[in-house]
Amino acid sequence: MIQEYVEDSKSNFEGTILDIETIGDFERSYQYDSRHYRNLKQVIFGYINKENLHIYCARSFEGIEKLKLMTPQIFGGLQRPYYAFNCNFESGVWFHHTGVQINFDGELQGEPYESKKNAILRLKISNYNDPFYDKGLMCIKAWNDQDFEKAIAHNRACLLKERDILLKRGHCEPDKVRFVE
């Protein structure tokens, strides 16, 4: 089953900010190409554009497969430019988990390995009721515990924070992802 969450969100930017939540483990032996993300599965796909915020949450392992199949269709309705806080993460997960190869137009991290928590503190951005205060591992635990409302609330907060990062400081050129099977 897939749970959808939608809210109006009037924003002053062109394109789409994308953010996902995953379960699984990183492949530590590959840190410099997409294989680093090959053991991760997308459980939440969220995006925000100038009109709304939309989140798809898989509520079961069957839902993960359904969301995987829905991902190419979701992209069909989204406008470029595409932004993400960590473009390599989203690109790598989508490539290995869904077969979708996405190159982003803008990176929202100000520097390599910048944490979102540090970015929002520096820029004085609201927490937006994030139940996990930018601790993504807690979102994985919530999803595994079937606390989907908190997992969705975290993804919602991430999208709003990333929108504010884009509006306050802009974006930089993303690194090119090395897509390797």
MDTraj code that builds the backbone (N, CA, C; nanometers):
import mdtraj as md
import numpy as np

residues = "MET ILE GLN GLU TYR VAL GLU ASP SER LYS SER ASN PHE GLU GLY THR ILE LEU ASP ILE GLU THR ILE GLY ASP PHE GLU ARG SER TYR GLN TYR ASP SER ARG HIS TYR ARG ASN LEU LYS GLN VAL ILE PHE GLY TYR ILE ASN LYS GLU ASN LEU HIS ILE TYR CYS ALA ARG SER PHE GLU GLY ILE GLU LYS LEU LYS LEU MET THR PRO GLN ILE PHE GLY GLY LEU GLN ARG PRO TYR TYR ALA PHE ASN CYS ASN PHE GLU SER GLY VAL TRP PHE HIS HIS THR GLY VAL GLN ILE ASN PHE ASP GLY GLU LEU GLN GLY GLU PRO TYR GLU SER LYS LYS ASN ALA ILE LEU ARG LEU LYS ILE SER ASN TYR ASN ASP PRO PHE TYR ASP LYS GLY LEU MET CYS ILE LYS ALA TRP ASN ASP GLN ASP PHE GLU LYS ALA ILE ALA HIS ASN ARG ALA CYS LEU LEU LYS GLU ARG ASP ILE LEU LEU LYS ARG GLY HIS CYS GLU PRO ASP LYS VAL ARG PHE VAL GLU".split()
xyz = np.array([
    [0.0837, -0.1179, 0.0000],
    [0.0000, 0.0000, 0.0000],
    [0.0885, 0.1247, 0.0000],
    [0.0432, 0.2274, -0.0715],
    [0.1115, 0.3571, -0.0762],
    [0.0216, 0.4612, -0.0117],
    [0.0754, 0.5342, 0.0829],
    [0.0038, 0.6466, 0.1421],
    [0.0538, 0.7741, 0.0751],
    [-0.0394, 0.8588, 0.0342],
    [-0.0022, 0.9866, -0.0261],
    [-0.0355, 1.0996, 0.0691],
    [0.0538, 1.1977, 0.0715],
    [0.0331, 1.3190, 0.1492],
    [0.0566, 1.4360, 0.0548],
    [-0.0391, 1.5295, 0.0493],
    [-0.0271, 1.6457, -0.0378],
    [-0.0694, 1.7692, 0.0405],
    [0.0063, 1.8768, 0.0229],
    [-0.0352, 2.0050, 0.0795],
    [0.0029, 2.1164, -0.0169],
    [-0.0776, 2.2219, -0.0173],
    [-0.0441, 2.3398, -0.0964],
    [0.0811, 2.4028, -0.0385],
    [0.1671, 2.4497, -0.1253],
    [0.2909, 2.5118, -0.0794],
    [0.3353, 2.6126, -0.1845],
    [0.2929, 2.7329, -0.1708],
    [0.3307, 2.8372, -0.2666],
    [0.4762, 2.8751, -0.2427],
    [0.5593, 2.8530, -0.3421],
    [0.7024, 2.8803, -0.3309],
    [0.7495, 2.9571, -0.4522],
    [0.8535, 3.0343, -0.4338],
    [0.9048, 3.1197, -0.5397],
    [1.0336, 3.0625, -0.5985],
    [1.0229, 2.9474, -0.6634],
    [1.1369, 2.8903, -0.7353],
    [1.0844, 2.8054, -0.8500],
    [1.1673, 2.7910, -0.9502],
    [1.1323, 2.7075, -1.0651],
    [1.1906, 2.5689, -1.0452],
    [1.1187, 2.4697, -1.0889],
    [1.1687, 2.3336, -1.0831],
    [1.1126, 2.2558, -0.9661],
    [1.1865, 2.1511, -0.9251],
    [1.1393, 2.0559, -0.8256],
    [1.2543, 2.0157, -0.7327],
    [1.2268, 2.0199, -0.6036],
    [1.3204, 1.9687, -0.5030],
    [1.2737, 1.8275, -0.4678],
    [1.3663, 1.7325, -0.4692],
    [1.3356, 1.5916, -0.4460],
    [1.4071, 1.5428, -0.3208],
    [1.3375, 1.4583, -0.2433],
    [1.3986, 1.4022, -0.1229],
    [1.3374, 1.2647, -0.0990],
    [1.4221, 1.1672, -0.0713],
    [1.3738, 1.0318, -0.0450],
    [1.4209, 0.9854, 0.0923],
    [1.3504, 0.8860, 0.1428],
    [1.3902, 0.8141, 0.2639],
    [1.4081, 0.6694, 0.2221],
    [1.5045, 0.6037, 0.2852],
    [1.5394, 0.4675, 0.2437],
    [1.5561, 0.3754, 0.3637],
    [1.5575, 0.2472, 0.3340],
    [1.6000, 0.1451, 0.4303],
    [1.7138, 0.0675, 0.3647],
    [1.7922, 0.0000, 0.4465],
    [1.9044, -0.0785, 0.3948],
    [2.0355, -0.0197, 0.4420],
    [2.1439, -0.0732, 0.3889],
    [2.2777, -0.0331, 0.4293],
    [2.3593, 0.0122, 0.3094],
    [2.4514, 0.1034, 0.3351],
    [2.5441, 0.1476, 0.2317],
    [2.6427, 0.0361, 0.2005],
    [2.6862, 0.0285, 0.0778],
    [2.7907, -0.0649, 0.0351],
    [2.9230, 0.0085, 0.0545],
    [2.9876, -0.0120, 0.1665],
    [3.1057, 0.0657, 0.2068],
    [3.2267, 0.0452, 0.1156],
    [3.2335, -0.0663, 0.0433],
    [3.3501, -0.0904, -0.0423],
    [3.3491, -0.0046, -0.1690],
    [3.2370, 0.0598, -0.1962],
    [3.2273, 0.1500, -0.3129],
    [3.1819, 0.2869, -0.2639],
    [3.2752, 0.3812, -0.2529],
    [3.2377, 0.5132, -0.2031],
    [3.2356, 0.6183, -0.3133],
    [3.2849, 0.5865, -0.4307],
    [3.3008, 0.6902, -0.5326],
    [3.2178, 0.6669, -0.6580],
    [3.1200, 0.5756, -0.6497],
    [3.0275, 0.5588, -0.7612],
    [2.8934, 0.5113, -0.7064],
    [2.7980, 0.4910, -0.7948],
    [2.6605, 0.4619, -0.7541],
    [2.6454, 0.3315, -0.6762],
    [2.7423, 0.2409, -0.6865],
    [2.7312, 0.1128, -0.6151],
    [2.7286, 0.1311, -0.4635],
    [2.7740, 0.2448, -0.4160],
    [2.7690, 0.2764, -0.2726],
    [2.6247, 0.2673, -0.2202],
    [2.5257, 0.2881, -0.3087],
    [2.3848, 0.2948, -0.2704],
    [2.3036, 0.1730, -0.3138],
    [2.3686, 0.0702, -0.3662],
    [2.2938, -0.0389, -0.4290],
    [2.2154, -0.1261, -0.3313],
    [2.2428, -0.1201, -0.2032],
    [2.1683, -0.2004, -0.1053],
    [2.0565, -0.1213, -0.0374],
    [2.0313, 0.0000, -0.0843],
    [1.9268, 0.0832, -0.0256],
    [1.7989, 0.0728, -0.1079],
    [1.6861, 0.0767, -0.0383],
    [1.5555, 0.0738, -0.1040],
    [1.4781, 0.1986, -0.0636],
    [1.4200, 0.2628, -0.1633],
    [1.3376, 0.3808, -0.1401],
    [1.2067, 0.3390, -0.0729],
    [1.1732, 0.4053, 0.0399],
    [1.0447, 0.3799, 0.1054],
    [0.9556, 0.5045, 0.1022],
    [1.0162, 0.6217, 0.0841],
    [0.9407, 0.7467, 0.0720],
    [1.0013, 0.8281, -0.0411],
    [0.9147, 0.8808, -0.1269],
    [0.9537, 0.9711, -0.2358],
    [0.8744, 1.0986, -0.2146],
    [0.9460, 1.2086, -0.1877],
    [0.8797, 1.3367, -0.1687],
    [0.9351, 1.4413, -0.2629],
    [0.8498, 1.5362, -0.2995],
    [0.8966, 1.6485, -0.3800],
    [0.8159, 1.7733, -0.3460],
    [0.8777, 1.8867, -0.3737],
    [0.8114, 2.0155, -0.3568],
    [0.8444, 2.0995, -0.4793],
    [0.7420, 2.1703, -0.5264],
    [0.7608, 2.2644, -0.6363],
    [0.6912, 2.3949, -0.5988],
    [0.6714, 2.4837, -0.6929],
    [0.6142, 2.6136, -0.6579],
    [0.4663, 2.6067, -0.6218],
    [0.4019, 2.4929, -0.6417],
    [0.2595, 2.4805, -0.6140],
    [0.2240, 2.3906, -0.4961],
    [0.2967, 2.2780, -0.4813],
    [0.2607, 2.1882, -0.3718],
    [0.3763, 2.1019, -0.3263],
    [0.3502, 2.0359, -0.2179],
    [0.4421, 1.9382, -0.1595],
    [0.3686, 1.8055, -0.1685],
    [0.4380, 1.7017, -0.2167],
    [0.3738, 1.5727, -0.2398],
    [0.4666, 1.4624, -0.1889],
    [0.4108, 1.3712, -0.1110],
    [0.4889, 1.2611, -0.0549],
    [0.4163, 1.1293, -0.0815],
    [0.4925, 1.0308, -0.1289],
    [0.4451, 0.8936, -0.1451],
    [0.5203, 0.8077, -0.0438],
    [0.4474, 0.7379, 0.0413],
    [0.5099, 0.6536, 0.1437],
    [0.4640, 0.5096, 0.1276],
    [0.5593, 0.4201, 0.1049],
    [0.5297, 0.2766, 0.1036],
    [0.5040, 0.2339, 0.2478],
    [0.3951, 0.1633, 0.2697],
    [0.3591, 0.1227, 0.4061],
    [0.3822, -0.0267, 0.4301],
    [0.4518, -0.0915, 0.3380],
    [0.4799, -0.2347, 0.3508],
    [0.5892, -0.2690, 0.2506],
    [0.6389, -0.3909, 0.2564],
    [0.7392, -0.4333, 0.1597],
    [0.6763, -0.4450, 0.0207],
    [0.5482, -0.4808, 0.0137],
    [0.4790, -0.4798, -0.1151],
    [0.4678, -0.3361, -0.1665],
    [0.4460, -0.2424, -0.0755],
    [0.4389, -0.1012, -0.1121],
    [0.5705, -0.0494, -0.1676],
    [0.6818, -0.1014, -0.1167],
    [0.8131, -0.0621, -0.1700],
    [0.8209, -0.0977, -0.3175],
    [0.7758, -0.2165, -0.3529],
    [0.7778, -0.2588, -0.4932],
    [0.6846, -0.1727, -0.5781],
    [0.5689, -0.1392, -0.5233],
    [0.4751, -0.0538, -0.5971],
    [0.5358, 0.0853, -0.6182],
    [0.5977, 0.1423, -0.5146],
    [0.6608, 0.2739, -0.5272],
    [0.7751, 0.2686, -0.6283],
    [0.8480, 0.1598, -0.6276],
    [0.9552, 0.1398, -0.7259],
    [0.9001, 0.1490, -0.8680],
    [0.7874, 0.0844, -0.8923],
    [0.7259, 0.0866, -1.0248],
    [0.6645, 0.2229, -1.0583],
    [0.6195, 0.2954, -0.9560],
    [0.5584, 0.4272, -0.9759],
    [0.6614, 0.5363, -1.0051],
    [0.7852, 0.5158, -0.9618],
    [0.8865, 0.6222, -0.9682],
    [0.9040, 0.6810, -1.1084],
    [0.9196, 0.6009, -1.2146],
    [0.9327, 0.6624, -1.3475],
    [0.8115, 0.7470, -1.3862],
    [0.6918, 0.7036, -1.3472],
    [0.5704, 0.7794, -1.3774],
    [0.5672, 0.9112, -1.3004],
    [0.6125, 0.9095, -1.1763],
    [0.6165, 1.0322, -1.0962],
    [0.7076, 1.1334, -1.1650],
    [0.8239, 1.0876, -1.2089],
    [0.9177, 1.1779, -1.2765],
    [0.8563, 1.2374, -1.4032],
    [0.7691, 1.1632, -1.4693],
    [0.7060, 1.2128, -1.5904],
    [0.6264, 1.3406, -1.5701],
    [0.5813, 1.3655, -1.4474],
    [0.5029, 1.4849, -1.4190],
    [0.5791, 1.5971, -1.3513],
    [0.7084, 1.5816, -1.3335],
    [0.7870, 1.6820, -1.2608],
    [0.8628, 1.7734, -1.3556],
    [0.8776, 1.8991, -1.3159],
    [0.9478, 1.9970, -1.3980],
    [1.0911, 2.0151, -1.3507],
    [1.1804, 2.0313, -1.4460],
    [1.3185, 2.0678, -1.4192],
    [1.3266, 2.2178, -1.3992],
    [1.4305, 2.2621, -1.3340],
    [1.5474, 2.1896, -1.2839],
    [1.5148, 2.1080, -1.1591],
    [1.5914, 1.9992, -1.1419],
    [1.5794, 1.9127, -1.0245],
    [1.6887, 1.9500, -0.9249],
    [1.6490, 1.9566, -0.7970],
    [1.7418, 1.9865, -0.6885],
    [1.7315, 1.8785, -0.5814],
    [1.8418, 1.8572, -0.5097],
    [1.8420, 1.7698, -0.3920],
    [1.9523, 1.8171, -0.2987],
    [1.9379, 1.7819, -0.1724],
    [2.0414, 1.8204, -0.0768],
    [2.1687, 1.7404, -0.1011],
    [2.1546, 1.6126, -0.1319],
    [2.2694, 1.5271, -0.1629],
    [2.2358, 1.4509, -0.2902],
    [2.2684, 1.5092, -0.4031],
    [2.2283, 1.4544, -0.5338],
    [2.2791, 1.3129, -0.5568],
    [2.4004, 1.2824, -0.5133],
    [2.4545, 1.1477, -0.5340],
    [2.3694, 1.0420, -0.4650],
    [2.3191, 1.0739, -0.3468],
    [2.2373, 0.9795, -0.2713],
    [2.1112, 0.9434, -0.3501],
    [2.0307, 1.0443, -0.3835],
    [1.9074, 1.0171, -0.4564],
    [1.9358, 0.9480, -0.5897],
    [2.0318, 0.9998, -0.6652],
    [2.0640, 0.9411, -0.7960],
    [2.1073, 0.7957, -0.7833],
    [2.1942, 0.7674, -0.6871],
    [2.2444, 0.6314, -0.6683],
    [2.1361, 0.5340, -0.6275],
    [2.0499, 0.5773, -0.5339],
    [1.9401, 0.4895, -0.4906],
    [1.8457, 0.4630, -0.6069],
    [1.8044, 0.5678, -0.6775],
    [1.7112, 0.5472, -0.7881],
    [1.7708, 0.4575, -0.8962],
    [1.8975, 0.4773, -0.9281],
    [1.9608, 0.3967, -1.0325],
    [1.9578, 0.2481, -0.9968],
    [1.9978, 0.2161, -0.8742],
    [2.0073, 0.0747, -0.8361],
    [1.8734, 0.0147, -0.7942],
    [1.7882, 0.0937, -0.7313],
    [1.6626, 0.0375, -0.6809],
    [1.5511, 0.0403, -0.7849],
    [1.5445, 0.1447, -0.8655],
    [1.4309, 0.1580, -0.9580],
    [1.4707, 0.1499, -1.1050],
    [1.5992, 0.1609, -1.1344],
    [1.6436, 0.1610, -1.2728],
    [1.6338, 0.2963, -1.3402],
    [1.5944, 0.3996, -1.2661],
    [1.5819, 0.5348, -1.3200],
    [1.7150, 0.6070, -1.3029],
    [1.7669, 0.6632, -1.4099],
    [1.8928, 0.7384, -1.4042],
    [1.8605, 0.8876, -1.4096],
    [1.8843, 0.9571, -1.2995],
    [1.8540, 1.0996, -1.2890],
    [1.9830, 1.1772, -1.2661],
    [2.0031, 1.2785, -1.3465],
    [2.1104, 1.3751, -1.3238],
    [2.0453, 1.5034, -1.2737],
    [2.0928, 1.5512, -1.1611],
    [2.0363, 1.6706, -1.1000],
    [2.0960, 1.7966, -1.1610],
    [2.0210, 1.9058, -1.1486],
    [2.0641, 2.0357, -1.1988],
    [2.1262, 2.1217, -1.0891],
    [2.0894, 2.0961, -0.9638],
    [2.1411, 2.1773, -0.8548],
    [2.1570, 2.0996, -0.7263],
    [2.2716, 2.1193, -0.6624],
    [2.3062, 2.0569, -0.5338],
    [2.2807, 2.1596, -0.4238],
    [2.2091, 2.1199, -0.3178],
    [2.1777, 2.2121, -0.2101],
    [2.2785, 2.2067, -0.0951],
    [2.3619, 2.1046, -0.0907],
    [2.4717, 2.1034, 0.0066],
    [2.5669, 2.2156, -0.0323],
    [2.6078, 2.2942, 0.0667],
    [2.6993, 2.4038, 0.0372],
    [2.8417, 2.3589, 0.0161],
    [2.8761, 2.2445, 0.0719],
    [3.0113, 2.1880, 0.0621],
    [2.9990, 2.0377, 0.0785],
    [3.0967, 1.9610, 0.0306],
    [3.0880, 1.8153, 0.0449],
    [3.0704, 1.7740, 0.1915],
    [2.9800, 1.6816, 0.2141],
    [2.9516, 1.6238, 0.3457],
    [2.8890, 1.7216, 0.4451],
    [2.8424, 1.8383, 0.3991],
    [2.7713, 1.9287, 0.4894],
    [2.6450, 1.8586, 0.5379],
    [2.6173, 1.8668, 0.6658],
    [2.4936, 1.8089, 0.7172],
    [2.3803, 1.9098, 0.7002],
    [2.2624, 1.8570, 0.6809],
    [2.1462, 1.9461, 0.6690],
    [2.1261, 2.0220, 0.8000],
    [2.1521, 1.9557, 0.9099],
    [2.1368, 2.0201, 1.0413],
    [2.2252, 2.1445, 1.0510],
    [2.3509, 2.1337, 1.0085],
    [2.4400, 2.2500, 1.0120],
    [2.3938, 2.3593, 0.9169],
    [2.3455, 2.3202, 0.8009],
    [2.2971, 2.4191, 0.7038],
    [2.1789, 2.4969, 0.7596],
    [2.0832, 2.4274, 0.8211],
    [1.9666, 2.4993, 0.8708],
    [1.9998, 2.5849, 0.9926],
    [2.0957, 2.5408, 1.0724],
    [2.1390, 2.6246, 1.1855],
    [2.2078, 2.7518, 1.1352],
    [2.2976, 2.7360, 1.0389],
    [2.3687, 2.8501, 0.9813],
    [2.2741, 2.9505, 0.9168],
    [2.1731, 2.8986, 0.8482],
    [2.0808, 2.9838, 0.7738],
    [1.9579, 3.0248, 0.8542],
    [1.9515, 2.9774, 0.9804],
    [1.8390, 3.0090, 1.0696],
    [1.7043, 2.9682, 1.0084],
    [1.6979, 2.8414, 0.9694],
    [1.5785, 2.7845, 0.9079],
    [1.5018, 2.7052, 1.0138],
    [1.3706, 2.7108, 1.0065],
    [1.2820, 2.6410, 1.0996],
    [1.3043, 2.4895, 1.0935],
    [1.2716, 2.4202, 1.2022],
    [1.2744, 2.2746, 1.2063],
    [1.1513, 2.2142, 1.1385],
    [1.0482, 2.2924, 1.1165],
    [0.9248, 2.2479, 1.0519],
    [0.8673, 2.1208, 1.1140],
    [0.8711, 2.1133, 1.2454],
    [0.8137, 1.9998, 1.3205],
    [0.8740, 1.8649, 1.2818],
    [1.0008, 1.8664, 1.2434],
    [1.0696, 1.7401, 1.2141],
    [1.0829, 1.6621, 1.3447],
    [1.0172, 1.5467, 1.3557],
    [1.0245, 1.4721, 1.4807],
    [1.1644, 1.4176, 1.5108],
    [1.2525, 1.4163, 1.4101],
    [1.3846, 1.3573, 1.4268],
    [1.4970, 1.4594, 1.4195],
    [1.4656, 1.5862, 1.4047],
    [1.5659, 1.6930, 1.4018],
    [1.6835, 1.6578, 1.3108],
    [1.6526, 1.6199, 1.1875],
    [1.7511, 1.5906, 1.0833],
    [1.8334, 1.4649, 1.1087],
    [1.7863, 1.3757, 1.1921],
    [1.8554, 1.2483, 1.2135],
    [1.7845, 1.1413, 1.1306],
    [1.8336, 1.1218, 1.0080],
    [1.7709, 1.0300, 0.9140],
    [1.7626, 0.8865, 0.9626],
    [1.8576, 0.8439, 1.0439],
    [1.8535, 0.7061, 1.0954],
    [1.7288, 0.6821, 1.1792],
    [1.6799, 0.7867, 1.2448],
    [1.5576, 0.7724, 1.3237],
    [1.4358, 0.7541, 1.2325],
    [1.4420, 0.8089, 1.1126],
    [1.3333, 0.7896, 1.0164],
    [1.3294, 0.6441, 0.9694],
    [1.4463, 0.5852, 0.9477],
    [1.4530, 0.4435, 0.9104],
    [1.3892, 0.3577, 1.0199],
    [1.4246, 0.3884, 1.1441],
    [1.3680, 0.3144, 1.2570],
    [1.2169, 0.3321, 1.2625],
    [1.1692, 0.4555, 1.2445],
    [1.0246, 0.4800, 1.2472],
    [0.9549, 0.3990, 1.1372],
    [1.0105, 0.3989, 1.0161],
    [0.9480, 0.3234, 0.9076],
    [0.9452, 0.1748, 0.9426],
    [1.0569, 0.1221, 0.9902],
    [1.0622, -0.0201, 1.0272],
    [0.9640, -0.0531, 1.1393],
    [0.9380, 0.0441, 1.2292],
    [0.8413, 0.0266, 1.3384],
    [0.6982, 0.0579, 1.2940],
    [0.6790, 0.0852, 1.1672],
    [0.5501, 0.1196, 1.1071],
    [0.4912, 0.2491, 1.1631],
    [0.5772, 0.3394, 1.2047],
    [0.5341, 0.4733, 1.2484],
    [0.5433, 0.5657, 1.1269],
    [0.4550, 0.5412, 1.0307],
    [0.4602, 0.6090, 0.9018],
    [0.4313, 0.7583, 0.9126],
    [0.3483, 0.7972, 1.0088],
    [0.3166, 0.9403, 1.0238],
    [0.4420, 1.0207, 1.0591],
    [0.5256, 0.9666, 1.1471],
    [0.6502, 1.0367, 1.1813],
    [0.7477, 1.0362, 1.0638],
    [0.7539, 0.9261, 0.9907],
    [0.8427, 0.9191, 0.8743],
    [0.8002, 1.0214, 0.7694],
    [0.6705, 1.0343, 0.7460],
    [0.6191, 1.1334, 0.6517],
    [0.6463, 1.2743, 0.7028],
    [0.6261, 1.2975, 0.8326],
    [0.6526, 1.4301, 0.8914],
    [0.7990, 1.4683, 0.8736],
    [0.8888, 1.3709, 0.8858],
    [1.0310, 1.3978, 0.8653],
    [1.0580, 1.4360, 0.7206],
    [1.0028, 1.3607, 0.6248],
    [1.0249, 1.3918, 0.4844],
    [0.9664, 1.5282, 0.4489],
    [0.8497, 1.5596, 0.5011],
    [0.7877, 1.6905, 0.4798],
    [0.8805, 1.8014, 0.5285],
    [0.9319, 1.7848, 0.6505],
    [1.0220, 1.8857, 0.7070],
    [1.1483, 1.8995, 0.6220],
    [1.2029, 1.7878, 0.5752],
    [1.3227, 1.7930, 0.4902],
    [1.2956, 1.8741, 0.3639],
    [1.1816, 1.8509, 0.3013],
    [1.1487, 1.9233, 0.1784],
    [1.1358, 2.0733, 0.2042],
    [1.0702, 2.1109, 0.3129],
    [1.0545, 2.2531, 0.3443],
    [1.1885, 2.3184, 0.3797],
    [1.2726, 2.2460, 0.4506],
    [1.4065, 2.2978, 0.4832],
    [1.4892, 2.3146, 0.3561],
    [1.4821, 2.2169, 0.2672],
    [1.5586, 2.2248, 0.1430],
    [1.5081, 2.3388, 0.0542],
    [1.3773, 2.3616, 0.0545],
    [1.3237, 2.4766, -0.0184],
    [1.3830, 2.6068, 0.0367],
    [1.3866, 2.6178, 0.1685],
    [1.4418, 2.7390, 0.2302],
    [1.5907, 2.7541, 0.2025],
    [1.6631, 2.6433, 0.2010],
    [1.8059, 2.6486, 0.1665],
    [1.8215, 2.7023, 0.0244],
    [1.7428, 2.6504, -0.0681],
    [1.7492, 2.6968, -0.2066],
    [1.7173, 2.8461, -0.2150],
    [1.6141, 2.8899, -0.1466],
    [1.5740, 3.0306, -0.1536],
    [1.6725, 3.1235, -0.0836],
    [1.7372, 3.0763, 0.0233],
    [1.8287, 3.1625, 0.0995],
    [1.9696, 3.1692, 0.0417],
    [2.0201, 3.0569, -0.0078],
    [2.1589, 3.0599, -0.0559],
    [2.1788, 3.0039, -0.1957],
    [2.0732, 2.9567, -0.2578],
    [2.0862, 2.9047, -0.3928],
    [2.1397, 2.7623, -0.3940],
    [2.2011, 2.7268, -0.5037],
    [2.2512, 2.5906, -0.5215],
    [2.3865, 2.5969, -0.5887],
    [2.4536, 2.4843, -0.5905],
    [2.5802, 2.4743, -0.6627],
    [2.5686, 2.3628, -0.7665],
    [2.6699, 2.3528, -0.8490],
    [2.6741, 2.2493, -0.9523],
    [2.6947, 2.1131, -0.8857],
    [2.6078, 2.0151, -0.9138],
    [2.6280, 1.8836, -0.8530],
    [2.7446, 1.8096, -0.9149],
    [2.8074, 1.7230, -0.8358],
    [2.9090, 1.6344, -0.8909],
    [2.8408, 1.5398, -0.9891],
    [2.9133, 1.4992, -1.0895],
    [2.8603, 1.3990, -1.1829],
    [2.8631, 1.2632, -1.1138],
    [2.7519, 1.1944, -1.1202],
    [2.7419, 1.0615, -1.0598],
    [2.8001, 0.9601, -1.1568],
    [2.8833, 0.8706, -1.1061],
    [2.9320, 0.7593, -1.1862],
    [2.8348, 0.6439, -1.1671],
    [2.7506, 0.6212, -1.2674],
    [2.6537, 0.5124, -1.2621],
    [2.7230, 0.3830, -1.3044],
    [2.7344, 0.2892, -1.2102],
    [2.8013, 0.1622, -1.2357],
    [2.7110, 0.0513, -1.1851],
    [2.6885, -0.0485, -1.2700],
    [2.6029, -0.1635, -1.2312],
    [2.6651, -0.2438, -1.1221],
])
top = md.Topology()
chain = top.add_chain()
for i, resn in enumerate(residues, 1):
    res = top.add_residue(resn, chain, resSeq=i)
    for name in ("N", "CA", "C"):
        top.add_atom(name, md.element.get_by_symbol(name[0]), res)
traj = md.Trajectory(xyz[None], top)
